Amino acid sequence: MADDDERLARPDGHRYDAPESDEDRRSKEWAYGALGLLFVVLMVLIVTGTVPIFPH
């Protein structure tokens, strides 16, 4: 196990990060897409005045 640690260590002291699996990457894409859609909907609601930022 010590050999694996030495093999994965880089000269600057940081460890090597293995690439993400396709499933992990796909799930992150869906999550970021959902957050982006939520952001766009919120911005549209603010612009149209449905959600006031500074209520009078």
Secondary structure by P-SEA (a helix, b strand, c coil): caaaaaaacccccbbbbccccaaaaaaaaaaaaaaaaaaaaaaaaaaacccccccc
